[in-house]
Amino acid sequence: MGVCMCGWAIFSAFTAMADNYVHLLVLRSLLGWFEAPFYPGAIYLLSRFYTKSELATRLAILYCGQLSSSAFSGLITAGIFAGLDGMKGLHGWQWLFIIEGSATFLAAIGGIFLLPDTPGKTRWLTAEENACSVMRLEEDNMNELKHETPIQGLMSALKDYQV
């Protein structure tokens, strides 16, 4: 996920250098290619580290973060346009892409070193804490396991009024 974020950051910053429509289309396409895995990857990563009962809260926090960033991005953009437009021969929109790309790149580098692949490989936890995190997730999955055939599953779903 950190590598995709690095690509996202680089192509976001390079968008500032687009000097015609074709360059802009190519850069935005590459930006989208690297940006696309982020949101599903974040959801997948959260699902690997939290039990099913904890996951809803974590996903709500992720959604709220997304909404908050949208709410404040206009204010940040206004500040960049007001303060940096024309500085060093660059337009405000160019500064916006450079600043966003730089901030994303710093976050991506942090993600490369800090985000663990699996619950048992978290660097900042002790071996005992890693084992505990794996055990609690396995217990959560064991509670969900049912040995029923697909037909039994279908019948169970049809009988459930919530479905």
Protein Blocks (a to p, Z undefined) as FASTA:
>chain_A
ZZmmmmmmmmmmmmmmpcbfklmmmmmmmmmmmmmmmmmmmmmmmmmmpcfklmmmmmmm
mmmmmmmmmmmmmmmmmmmmmmmgopahiafklmmmmmmmmmmmmmmmmmmmmmcfbfkl
cfkbcfklmmmmmmmmmmmmmmmpccddfklmmmmmmmpmkZZ
